[in-house]
């Protein structure tokens, strides 16, 4: 049995901000002394003298009235470009105990409301709720500074007068349980939790304090199974059989798992919800299933206990007129805040008519969903001091008129700058190297949300003063990983890449940097109808030595010493026909060859068509040794373009293995580096730190290979 502590959960709601999409020209981080800290949930946090000292902010002669806290919370940024979002860090209204004497004393402290990384989406028309796990980070970040101006403080909410149409003594609440420990196929964003194989039955205890008994309780469960036979998972709640998740059989092919989600309402009978999951493998002992998440939503009584809690009311949201909230045990209430706008928190006054009453009551206008939090005087979350808490002044918002961005980490700045310098001096481009952490600070409130990277690129794209100064190119200088949160050993997620939600179908799953180049307001969701506004590329290196070697190689390729008649040759490599689906491969390559002859007759075409060579049988299977030799000769003699169309994978080309990793690592063509193009499956997958692909070795080869590639990173297929 797994007991779940309340602090594991994020009990929050996602509200759409009313902030308009504005263009900020200077960041607040441009001036002053700044310090960063993290939070891992949503609620009221306390900062005391000890924490200030831990992050490096001296409390000597500190006037607390001059303290400011900035941050936008940790919820996922909207991917759709047209959705509203904050353009820079926002100041948050805070409460400081003991600031009136202008001295931060030992017993003084700061209270503020923080939005954690995970969120909820609520449809008040249907009363349906669904949580949104932050796929990039389990932390949100806030920034603190001290300057000559008084900081923003929590103000009293305006009172609401008039007759009430209803009194509210209960509220709607929701909670989720989700562990992210396993990515089944090292692809996509979907991470799963507990495995059901040897242990096919597991129970999860979910606290739901002050739940109203005999009221409906909605339970949603999502799970995934991998089995060649049909299987099922029985879901029981509080000893009541609720429903089954019925998984389909997985046959050989591109779909590798079956995922199912179901929900149902029951009559609640407890303040601790026992969710029991029993996996039936259908007679397949090698079958396994994984829990994705559990959601619980229902109604609770408005009773203040010994802990803080958030509340809201669907009834109020659907009511025209004034409603009155009544919270029991007012002696346990330090304050109640409205936090619908997290940056402009307001304090709610107790409007109870009797000083001896134990009811905290207040009025509010109905018609929309408002969020409140009961603040208990002894239950606060504590922020976490982060390493390198001091934030140096930065001002990416002031950048403009840049043609070429290179985005990288601190460790690769020197090598990225070499590329930038070359293009400044030789290509007539305005190039700028930008550190990833600075982008996060200004465009995603310190969180490693890749949409913040896209928003920064969009900002640069829209701030040019002339057409010639328009952003054209973006280079991501650093390796990436399918693991955004560093859960796997030896992870190398240096400059993250966009991963698809699809994680169980290798043809539908994808990894791409195109997301960062789709910058129109109507784009951002990776729709096939969207177009790329700036060219994006990546230098996938993970060590200083790799970075140096690859930049040496790229600059060598630009050198005049590498020029020669080999640059008039284009090599076209075609796989043989092993199945009916392959019949279009060679004709497709022929179309390319004919097009080059007609439109670029200056080029010599070197054709390597596997079916034109003799196939030999070996102990390892069918092979084409002469094709293998022809490939090496073409690369080392020199060819401007090397293009392959056919079957392949992370280990090389074709079923007959006429290009493999040892061969790639042995290429010796230091001064004849081609543009290497592949139309094959995952030859150059770069986002799996536990396995190096053949394409990566082509790029990393210090004595040859290629300095530029247009290549494939996932399974692909053709339609004829």
C-alpha distance (Angstrom), angle and dihedral (degrees) to the residues before:
residue distance angle dihedral
X1 . . .
X2 3.79 . .
X3 3.80 117.4 .
X4 3.78 114.4 -155.1
X5 3.79 120.8 -150.5
X6 3.79 117.8 -143.3
X7 3.79 91.1 -120.6
X8 3.80 90.7 65.7
X9 3.76 90.2 66.6
X10 3.74 131.3 78.5
X11 3.78 108.5 -145.3
X12 3.77 101.6 -174.0
X13 3.74 142.1 121.8
X14 3.76 130.4 -132.2
X15 3.77 113.7 -127.2
X16 3.75 121.9 -171.3
X17 3.75 108.7 -119.5
X18 3.77 120.7 -123.2
X19 3.78 90.3 -142.8
X20 3.79 112.8 124.6
X21 3.79 121.2 -133.5
X22 3.80 100.8 -95.7
X23 3.77 134.3 171.8
X24 3.80 111.9 -121.6
X25 3.81 114.0 -162.6
X26 3.80 98.6 -165.9
X27 3.78 132.0 31.7
X28 3.78 122.4 -130.8
X29 3.82 85.8 -126.8
X30 3.80 90.6 68.5
X31 3.80 92.6 89.1
X32 3.77 139.3 27.5
X33 3.78 135.3 26.9
X34 3.81 114.8 -55.9
X35 3.78 134.0 -171.5
X36 3.80 128.9 -172.4
X37 3.80 131.8 -148.5
X38 3.80 135.5 169.0
X39 3.80 139.7 -125.8
X40 3.79 127.9 -164.6
X41 3.80 103.6 -159.8
X42 3.78 142.6 24.1
X43 3.79 120.0 -91.0
X44 3.78 145.4 69.3
X45 3.80 114.8 -32.4
X46 3.78 129.9 -164.6
X47 3.80 125.6 -143.4
X48 3.78 117.1 -168.8
X49 3.77 134.8 177.9
X50 3.80 92.5 -85.9
X51 3.79 94.0 57.1
X52 3.79 92.5 46.5
X53 3.78 89.1 54.7
X54 3.81 91.4 46.8
X55 3.79 92.4 57.5
X56 3.80 91.5 46.1
X57 3.80 102.4 -102.6
X58 3.79 109.8 136.1
X59 3.80 115.6 -134.9
X60 3.80 93.6 -162.1
X61 3.79 108.0 121.0
X62 3.80 88.7 -9.1
X63 3.79 113.9 162.3
X64 3.83 104.1 -151.9
X65 3.79 91.6 -154.5
X66 3.81 87.4 70.5
X67 3.82 94.6 56.2
X68 3.80 116.9 114.0
X69 3.81 128.7 -174.4
X70 3.79 120.6 -158.9
X71 3.78 131.2 -173.9
X72 3.78 143.4 116.2
X73 3.78 100.4 -138.7
X74 3.76 127.9 -109.1
X75 3.80 104.9 -89.2
X76 3.79 116.3 128.9
X77 3.78 113.1 -84.5
X78 3.81 114.5 -119.5
X79 3.79 111.5 -97.6
X80 3.80 93.8 -152.9
X81 3.79 106.0 91.2
X82 3.79 93.9 -143.1
X83 3.80 95.0 58.6
X84 3.80 117.9 101.6
X85 3.77 121.1 -102.6
X86 3.80 139.5 155.5
X87 3.80 112.6 -86.0
X88 3.81 96.1 -155.3
X89 3.78 138.4 3.7
X90 3.81 113.2 -56.5
X91 3.79 125.4 -144.9
X92 3.80 113.4 -116.9
X93 3.78 126.2 -143.4
X94 3.82 108.5 -116.7
X95 3.80 140.4 179.8
X96 3.81 121.9 -128.9
X97 3.77 121.0 -166.5
X98 3.81 111.6 -144.5
X99 3.79 100.2 10.7
X100 3.80 96.1 127.5
X101 3.82 92.9 84.4
X102 3.84 91.0 56.8
X103 3.80 90.9 -122.7
X104 3.80 130.3 102.7
X105 3.79 100.6 -135.7
X106 3.79 131.8 -175.3
X107 3.81 93.9 -91.4
X108 3.80 96.4 42.6
X109 3.79 120.5 106.0
X110 3.79 144.2 172.3
X111 3.80 124.0 -123.7
X112 3.78 121.2 -165.2
X113 3.77 138.9 160.9
X114 3.80 115.2 -116.6
X115 3.79 131.5 -170.2
X116 3.78 111.7 -136.4
X117 3.79 127.3 -145.9
X118 3.82 99.7 -89.6
X119 3.78 128.2 63.5
X120 3.79 148.0 -176.1
X121 3.78 130.6 -125.2
X122 3.80 114.8 -149.1
X123 3.79 128.5 -165.5
X124 3.81 104.4 -161.9
X125 3.80 90.7 -172.1
X126 3.80 91.2 65.0
X127 3.83 98.5 17.0
X128 3.80 87.6 -127.3
X129 3.79 118.3 149.3
X130 3.79 132.3 -168.8
X131 3.76 130.3 178.2
X132 3.78 125.6 -129.4
X133 3.78 116.6 -146.9
X134 3.78 113.7 -149.9
X135 3.79 102.0 -120.9
X136 3.81 94.0 -165.8
X137 3.79 105.9 48.4
X138 3.79 144.1 6.1
X139 3.80 90.4 -152.1
X140 3.78 135.6 69.5
X141 3.79 121.6 -156.7
X142 3.77 135.7 -139.9
X143 3.79 132.6 -174.4
X144 3.79 130.0 -140.8
X145 3.78 127.9 -161.4
X146 3.80 139.0 167.4
X147 3.79 123.1 -144.4
X148 3.79 141.0 151.0
X149 3.80 94.8 -80.9
X150 3.78 127.6 81.0
X151 3.77 113.5 -102.6
X152 3.78 127.6 -117.8
X153 3.81 111.8 -88.0
X154 3.79 135.0 -165.6
X155 3.79 108.7 -94.7
X156 3.78 130.1 -157.4
X157 3.77 113.8 -90.2
X158 3.81 114.4 -117.0
X159 3.77 111.3 -99.9
X160 3.79 120.0 -110.9
X161 3.79 115.4 -138.4
X162 3.75 132.0 -169.2
X163 3.76 139.5 66.3
X164 3.77 118.4 -43.4
X165 3.77 122.8 -128.3
X166 3.79 95.0 -158.9
X167 3.80 141.7 8.3
X168 3.78 118.4 -134.4
X169 3.80 120.7 -149.6
X170 3.79 96.0 159.6
X171 3.78 137.8 48.4
X172 3.78 141.8 -161.3
X173 3.77 117.5 -103.0
X174 3.77 136.8 175.8
X175 3.74 137.5 -173.3
X176 3.78 136.4 -178.3
X177 3.76 138.4 -156.9
X178 3.78 119.4 -152.7
X179 3.78 132.0 152.7
X180 3.79 120.3 -167.8
X181 3.80 108.8 -156.0
X182 3.81 106.8 122.8
X183 3.79 133.5 52.8
X184 3.79 101.8 -171.4
X185 3.78 100.0 -151.2
X186 3.82 103.2 14.1
X187 3.79 89.2 -107.7
X188 3.79 137.9 106.1
X189 3.78 131.8 4.8
X190 3.80 99.7 -71.8
X191 3.79 113.5 111.2
X192 3.78 121.0 176.9
X193 3.77 137.8 -155.8
X194 3.79 135.9 -149.5
X195 3.80 117.9 21.3
X196 3.81 121.5 -133.8
X197 3.80 109.5 -156.3
X198 3.78 115.9 95.8
X199 3.80 88.6 16.2
X200 3.79 103.0 44.4
X201 3.81 97.4 171.1
X202 3.80 123.9 58.4
X203 3.81 133.1 163.9
X204 3.79 127.6 -150.6
X205 3.81 122.3 -160.1
X206 3.78 111.3 -150.6
X207 3.83 116.8 -171.5
X208 3.79 114.2 -135.5
X209 3.83 102.5 173.3
X210 3.80 120.2 -161.4
X211 3.79 90.4 13.2
X212 3.79 113.6 167.2
X213 3.78 108.0 -117.3
X214 3.79 121.3 -133.4
X215 3.80 89.8 24.9
X216 3.83 123.5 117.0
X217 3.80 115.5 -85.4
X218 3.80 119.7 -165.6
X219 3.81 117.6 -144.7
X220 3.79 123.2 -170.6
X221 3.82 122.7 -175.6
X222 3.79 128.6 -176.9
X223 3.80 124.8 -171.5
X224 3.80 141.9 159.5
X225 3.80 131.1 -139.6
X226 3.79 133.5 -163.5
X227 3.80 112.7 -160.3
X228 3.77 140.2 125.9
X229 3.81 87.8 -134.5
X230 3.78 131.4 55.6
X231 3.80 112.5 -91.4
X232 3.78 138.7 173.0
X233 3.79 144.3 -151.3
X234 3.79 120.0 -142.6
X235 3.80 115.5 -146.4
X236 3.81 118.2 -154.1
X237 3.80 122.9 -179.8
X238 3.80 121.5 -164.4
X239 3.83 88.3 -15.9
X240 3.82 91.8 -53.1
X241 3.80 118.5 120.4
X242 3.80 104.7 -123.1
X243 3.81 110.6 173.3
X244 3.79 145.3 -48.8
X245 3.77 128.3 -110.2
X246 3.81 104.5 -141.6
X247 3.80 113.5 -156.4
X248 3.77 124.2 -158.0
X249 3.79 123.4 -126.6
X250 3.79 115.5 -97.9
X251 3.79 113.0 -133.1
X252 3.77 126.2 -173.5
X253 3.77 109.2 -70.8
X254 3.76 141.7 76.7
X255 3.83 98.2 -50.4
X256 3.79 107.9 80.8
X257 3.82 104.2 174.8
X258 3.79 142.2 26.3
X259 3.80 118.8 -131.1
X260 3.78 125.6 -166.5
X261 3.81 135.0 -178.4
X262 3.78 127.0 -172.6
X263 3.79 137.4 167.0
X264 3.76 136.5 -167.8
X265 3.78 139.6 171.1
X266 3.81 123.3 -120.0
X267 3.78 134.3 177.1
X268 3.79 106.9 -96.7
X269 3.79 118.8 -123.0
X270 3.81 104.1 170.0
X271 3.80 146.9 36.6
X272 3.81 89.0 -131.5
X273 3.79 113.1 60.1
X274 3.81 114.1 -146.6
X275 3.80 110.0 -157.2
X276 3.79 110.7 -171.5
X277 3.81 119.0 -169.1
X278 3.80 120.9 -166.3
X279 3.81 118.2 -174.6
X280 3.81 118.3 -152.4
X281 3.80 108.1 -161.6
X282 3.82 93.1 -161.3
X283 3.77 92.8 -124.6
X284 3.80 96.3 -52.2
X285 3.83 108.8 121.1
X286 3.81 91.7 -167.6
X287 3.81 93.0 55.0
X288 3.76 118.3 113.1
X289 3.77 136.4 -176.5
X290 3.80 133.8 -163.9
X291 3.78 132.7 -153.1
X292 3.77 113.3 -124.0
X293 3.81 102.0 -178.7
X294 3.79 147.5 -36.7
X295 3.81 122.3 -142.4
X296 3.80 124.9 -167.4
X297 3.80 123.0 -172.3
X298 3.78 130.9 172.1
X299 3.79 146.2 113.9
X300 3.80 128.1 -60.2
X301 3.77 134.4 -171.9
X302 3.79 117.4 -105.1
X303 3.79 96.2 -115.5
X304 3.80 122.8 145.0
X305 3.78 112.5 -139.5
X306 3.76 134.1 162.9
X307 3.78 96.4 -56.4
X308 3.79 141.6 57.5
X309 3.80 118.7 -101.7
X310 3.78 139.4 176.2
X311 3.78 122.7 -129.5
X312 3.77 141.7 -176.6
X313 3.82 136.4 164.8
X314 3.79 129.2 -130.4
X315 3.80 87.4 -166.5
X316 3.81 90.7 58.8
X317 3.80 90.8 47.2
X318 3.78 90.0 55.0
X319 3.82 95.6 43.3
X320 3.79 126.5 96.7
X321 3.77 109.8 -145.9
X322 3.78 136.6 22.3
X323 3.80 122.6 -31.4
X324 3.79 128.4 -166.2
X325 3.80 122.7 -142.4
X326 3.80 117.3 -151.3
X327 3.81 117.6 -166.8
X328 3.80 119.3 -171.6
X329 3.83 124.5 -135.3
X330 3.77 98.3 33.6
X331 3.82 88.6 178.4
X332 3.82 86.7 74.4
X333 3.78 93.0 54.5
X334 3.79 120.4 94.9
X335 3.80 93.6 174.3
X336 3.80 140.0 -27.7
X337 3.79 117.3 -135.7
X338 3.76 131.5 -166.0
X339 3.80 105.1 -136.2
X340 3.80 101.9 174.0
X341 3.80 86.6 121.3
X342 3.81 101.6 38.3
X343 3.79 93.8 -159.7
X344 3.81 93.5 51.9
X345 3.77 104.4 44.5
X346 3.80 115.6 175.0
X347 3.80 131.7 -160.4
X348 3.82 118.1 -120.0
X349 3.80 117.7 -141.1
X350 3.79 121.1 -137.1
X351 3.80 107.1 -113.3
X352 3.78 95.9 -174.1
X353 3.80 109.1 141.7
X354 3.80 94.5 -140.2
X355 3.79 126.1 60.8
X356 3.80 89.2 -151.6
X357 3.79 93.8 52.7
X358 3.79 118.9 114.4
X359 3.79 89.9 -152.3
X360 3.79 120.9 99.2
X361 3.80 106.3 -155.6
X362 3.78 134.9 177.5
X363 3.78 138.2 163.4
X364 3.78 127.8 -123.0
X365 3.76 137.2 176.1
X366 3.78 113.5 -103.3
X367 3.77 126.3 -142.1
X368 3.78 102.0 81.4
X369 3.78 137.3 51.1
X370 3.79 112.1 -96.0
X371 3.78 125.3 -173.5
X372 3.81 123.4 -141.7
X373 3.77 135.8 176.4
X374 3.79 130.3 -154.0
X375 3.80 108.6 -138.0
X376 3.80 114.8 -149.3
X377 3.79 117.2 -157.4
X378 3.81 93.8 -130.2
X379 3.80 104.3 32.8
X380 3.78 115.0 77.6
X381 3.76 132.6 142.0
X382 3.79 116.4 -122.0
X383 3.81 121.2 -135.1
X384 3.78 119.6 -129.2
X385 3.78 122.1 -118.7
X386 3.80 109.9 -128.6
X387 3.78 129.1 -148.2
X388 3.79 112.7 -98.1
X389 3.79 89.4 20.1
X390 3.80 91.5 167.7
X391 3.80 109.7 93.6
X392 3.77 115.3 -152.8
X393 3.79 116.7 -137.9
X394 3.80 113.0 -86.6
X395 3.78 136.6 167.1
X396 3.80 114.2 -170.6
X397 3.79 89.4 154.7
X398 3.80 88.5 69.6
X399 3.81 93.8 57.9
X400 3.79 116.8 107.4
X401 3.79 142.7 153.1
X402 3.80 95.9 41.9
X403 3.82 120.5 151.3
X404 3.77 98.7 -176.4
X405 3.81 127.7 34.1
X406 3.78 123.2 -168.0
X407 3.80 111.6 -166.4
X408 3.78 117.2 -164.3
X409 3.80 147.5 135.2
X410 3.79 127.0 -88.6
X411 3.80 93.5 -97.7
X412 3.81 94.1 58.7
X413 3.80 100.1 42.5
X414 3.81 94.0 104.3
X415 3.80 94.6 53.4
X416 3.80 93.6 41.9
X417 3.79 88.5 51.9
X418 3.82 89.5 56.8
X419 3.80 88.9 59.7
X420 3.80 91.1 45.6
X421 3.80 92.3 49.5
X422 3.78 91.9 51.6
X423 3.78 92.8 54.8
X424 3.79 92.9 43.3
X425 3.80 90.0 54.0
X426 3.80 100.6 36.3
X427 3.80 110.9 20.5
X428 3.79 101.7 43.6
X429 3.79 90.9 -121.4
X430 3.77 129.6 140.5
X431 3.79 101.0 -130.4
X432 3.79 129.4 -174.1
X433 3.81 132.2 -173.8
X434 3.81 111.5 -145.2
X435 3.80 126.3 -169.3
X436 3.78 114.9 -127.5
X437 3.82 96.4 -135.2
X438 3.79 90.3 57.4
X439 3.80 90.1 54.5
X440 3.79 90.3 51.2
X441 3.81 92.0 49.5
X442 3.79 95.1 54.5
X443 3.79 102.9 29.7
X444 3.82 106.3 32.0
X445 3.81 103.0 24.1
X446 3.80 92.3 -105.2
X447 3.80 94.9 -53.6
X448 3.81 120.1 126.1
X449 3.79 92.4 -117.4
X450 3.79 108.9 149.4
X451 3.80 90.9 -151.3
X452 3.80 85.4 70.2
X453 3.81 87.7 61.0
X454 3.79 89.9 52.3
X455 3.81 90.9 47.1
X456 3.81 90.2 52.7
X457 3.80 91.1 50.3
X458 3.81 89.4 48.5
X459 3.81 89.5 50.9
X460 3.81 90.9 54.5
X461 3.81 90.9 43.6
X462 3.81 90.8 56.4
X463 3.82 100.8 42.8
X464 3.80 102.0 65.7
X465 3.79 116.0 128.0
X466 3.83 95.4 -153.6
X467 3.80 136.2 21.7
X468 3.80 90.8 -110.2
X469 3.81 89.3 56.2
X470 3.81 93.4 56.4
X471 3.80 118.7 126.6
X472 3.81 109.3 -104.0
X473 3.80 109.4 160.6
X474 3.80 137.8 36.4
X475 3.80 123.7 -172.1
X476 3.80 121.0 -166.7
X477 3.78 103.9 -151.3
X478 3.80 106.5 -160.2
X479 3.77 143.2 47.7
X480 3.80 124.7 -82.0
X481 3.78 136.7 -151.3
X482 3.79 139.7 -153.8
X483 3.82 85.2 -124.5
X484 3.81 109.7 79.0
X485 3.81 93.5 176.3
X486 3.82 103.1 49.1
X487 3.79 96.2 -113.3
X488 3.80 95.8 141.8
X489 3.78 125.9 70.6
X490 3.80 117.9 -97.9
X491 3.79 91.8 10.6
X492 3.80 115.8 180.0
X493 3.78 105.5 -167.3
X494 3.79 93.5 150.2
X495 3.81 100.8 147.4
X496 3.81 106.8 11.8
X497 3.78 124.2 -131.5
X498 3.80 131.4 -149.2
X499 3.81 113.4 -93.3
X500 3.78 124.4 -166.3
X501 3.78 121.9 -118.8
X502 3.80 88.4 -123.9
X503 3.79 107.9 94.3
X504 3.80 105.8 158.2
X505 3.81 104.0 52.8
X506 3.78 112.9 65.4
X507 3.79 93.6 -158.6
X508 3.81 94.0 51.3
X509 3.80 96.4 39.6
X510 3.78 114.5 87.9
X511 3.78 144.2 171.8
X512 3.79 119.5 -150.6
X513 3.78 147.9 156.9
X514 3.81 90.7 -151.1
X515 3.81 88.7 94.7
X516 3.80 89.4 71.6
X517 3.80 92.6 54.3
X518 3.81 99.8 52.5
X519 3.78 100.1 92.1
X520 3.79 110.5 156.3
X521 3.80 116.8 113.3
X522 3.81 90.0 -114.7
X523 3.82 92.8 54.6
X524 3.78 138.5 69.0
X525 3.80 104.7 94.5
X526 3.82 96.4 88.5
X527 3.79 92.6 -112.7
X528 3.80 114.3 170.7
X529 3.81 88.0 -123.7
X530 3.80 92.8 62.0
X531 3.80 121.4 97.5
X532 3.78 133.6 -147.0
X533 3.80 114.2 -107.4
X534 3.81 98.1 -174.3
X535 3.79 129.4 28.6
X536 3.79 114.6 -110.0
X537 3.79 129.9 -163.0
X538 3.77 138.4 165.0
X539 3.79 138.3 -139.4
X540 3.84 99.5 -157.1
X541 3.79 102.8 -156.6
X542 3.79 127.4 142.5
X543 3.82 105.0 -176.2
X544 3.78 135.8 51.6
X545 3.79 90.7 -117.3
X546 3.79 92.7 51.9
X547 3.79 90.4 48.6
X548 3.79 92.6 50.8
X549 3.80 93.3 45.5
X550 3.79 94.5 48.5
X551 3.81 94.1 47.1
X552 3.81 89.5 48.2
X553 3.78 87.9 52.8
X554 3.80 95.1 47.4
X555 3.80 93.0 48.9
X556 3.80 90.1 46.0
X557 3.79 89.0 55.4
X558 3.81 89.2 55.6
X559 3.80 91.0 51.1
X560 3.80 117.5 106.8
X561 3.81 89.4 -129.2
X562 3.79 88.1 72.4
X563 3.79 93.4 58.0
X564 3.82 119.1 105.9
X565 3.79 145.2 125.2
X566 3.80 89.1 -73.0
X567 3.78 85.6 80.5
X568 3.80 88.3 70.8
X569 3.81 91.9 65.1
X570 3.79 128.0 90.6
X571 3.80 117.6 -169.8
X572 3.81 119.1 -153.4
X573 3.80 117.6 -167.2
X574 3.82 120.9 -169.0
X575 3.79 128.8 -171.6
X576 3.81 120.6 -128.7
X577 3.78 126.2 -108.1
X578 3.79 112.3 -91.6
X579 3.82 97.1 153.6
X580 3.79 139.7 16.5
X581 3.80 89.5 -99.0
X582 3.82 89.0 63.6
X583 3.79 97.0 62.0
X584 3.81 92.7 96.9
X585 3.81 95.6 54.7
X586 3.80 101.4 83.4
X587 3.84 95.2 36.2
X588 3.79 87.9 50.6
X589 3.79 91.2 54.4
X590 3.79 89.8 46.4
X591 3.79 89.7 56.9
X592 3.82 88.6 55.1
X593 3.81 91.0 48.7
X594 3.80 92.3 50.0
X595 3.79 91.3 48.0
X596 3.80 91.1 53.3
X597 3.81 91.4 48.8
X598 3.79 91.6 52.9
X599 3.79 100.8 39.5
X600 3.82 103.2 27.0
X601 3.81 106.0 27.3
X602 3.80 91.1 162.3
X603 3.82 89.1 78.2
X604 3.77 124.8 86.9
X605 3.79 112.5 -139.8
X606 3.78 119.4 -140.0
X607 3.81 108.8 -164.9
X608 3.78 121.2 -160.2
X609 3.80 106.2 -179.6
X610 3.79 110.5 174.5
X611 3.81 93.7 -148.5
X612 3.81 88.8 61.8
X613 3.80 90.6 62.5
X614 3.79 131.9 73.1
X615 3.79 114.6 -97.3
X616 3.79 116.7 -143.0
X617 3.79 132.0 -160.3
X618 3.79 118.7 -128.2
X619 3.78 137.8 169.0
X620 3.80 87.9 -93.2
X621 3.81 94.5 49.9
X622 3.79 135.3 -94.6
X623 3.80 115.4 -13.4
X624 3.82 141.5 -178.8
X625 3.82 105.2 -148.8
X626 3.81 92.7 170.7
X627 3.81 91.6 51.9
X628 3.78 88.6 50.2
X629 3.80 90.4 51.9
X630 3.81 92.3 45.8
X631 3.81 90.8 54.5
X632 3.79 93.0 52.1
X633 3.80 91.2 46.3
X634 3.80 91.8 50.6
X635 3.80 92.7 50.0
X636 3.80 96.2 44.6
X637 3.81 96.8 40.9
X638 3.76 88.1 50.3
X639 3.78 137.2 -103.1
X640 3.78 127.8 -174.2
X641 3.80 91.9 -143.5
X642 3.79 129.0 22.8
X643 3.80 110.2 -168.7
X644 3.82 126.4 -177.9
X645 3.80 128.0 -170.5
X646 3.79 118.0 -176.4
X647 3.78 147.0 57.9
X648 3.77 121.3 -26.4
X649 3.76 147.7 130.0
X650 3.77 144.6 -165.9
X651 3.82 91.2 -55.6
X652 3.80 98.0 51.5
X653 3.79 145.3 -81.8
X654 3.79 130.7 -24.5
X655 3.76 136.3 -17.2
X656 3.81 87.2 -82.7
X657 3.82 90.9 56.4
X658 3.79 96.7 -131.9
X659 3.82 87.8 161.7
X660 3.80 120.3 37.1
X661 3.79 138.9 161.3
X662 3.84 98.2 -93.8
X663 3.80 88.5 52.2
X664 3.81 92.2 48.5
X665 3.79 92.4 48.7
X666 3.81 89.1 51.8
X667 3.81 97.3 53.3
X668 3.81 109.2 128.2
X669 3.80 107.0 -165.7
X670 3.78 103.9 119.5
X671 3.81 94.4 158.8
X672 3.81 100.3 30.6
X673 3.78 103.1 62.9
X674 3.83 113.5 166.3
X675 3.75 133.7 -155.4
X676 3.81 97.6 -104.4
X677 3.82 114.6 -147.9
X678 3.79 126.2 -176.5
X679 3.78 132.2 -174.2
X680 3.78 97.4 -175.4
X681 3.80 140.6 93.6
X682 3.84 121.8 -61.2
X683 3.82 94.6 -41.7
X684 3.81 90.5 148.6
X685 3.78 102.9 32.3
X686 3.81 104.1 159.0
X687 3.82 104.2 172.2
X688 3.82 99.9 77.6
X689 3.82 109.1 85.5
X690 3.81 92.0 -171.1
X691 3.81 94.2 60.7
X692 3.79 130.1 40.8
X693 3.78 115.2 -148.2
X694 3.78 127.3 -139.6
X695 3.79 89.5 -114.7
X696 3.79 91.3 57.5
X697 3.80 89.4 53.2
X698 3.82 89.4 50.9
X699 3.80 88.7 56.2
X700 3.81 97.2 40.5
X701 3.82 96.9 46.2
X702 3.81 105.2 121.8
X703 3.83 95.1 -159.3
X704 3.77 98.7 43.2
X705 3.76 143.0 -41.4
X706 3.80 112.6 115.3
X707 3.79 137.3 -42.6
X708 3.80 94.4 -159.3
X709 3.79 130.8 33.7
X710 3.78 139.2 -177.1
X711 3.74 97.4 -164.9
X712 3.79 149.0 151.6
X713 3.79 128.2 -102.0
X714 3.82 104.6 178.8
X715 3.80 139.5 30.4
X716 3.78 112.5 -62.9
X717 3.77 133.2 -173.5
X718 3.78 136.9 -168.5
X719 3.77 128.8 -129.1
X720 3.80 118.5 -147.0
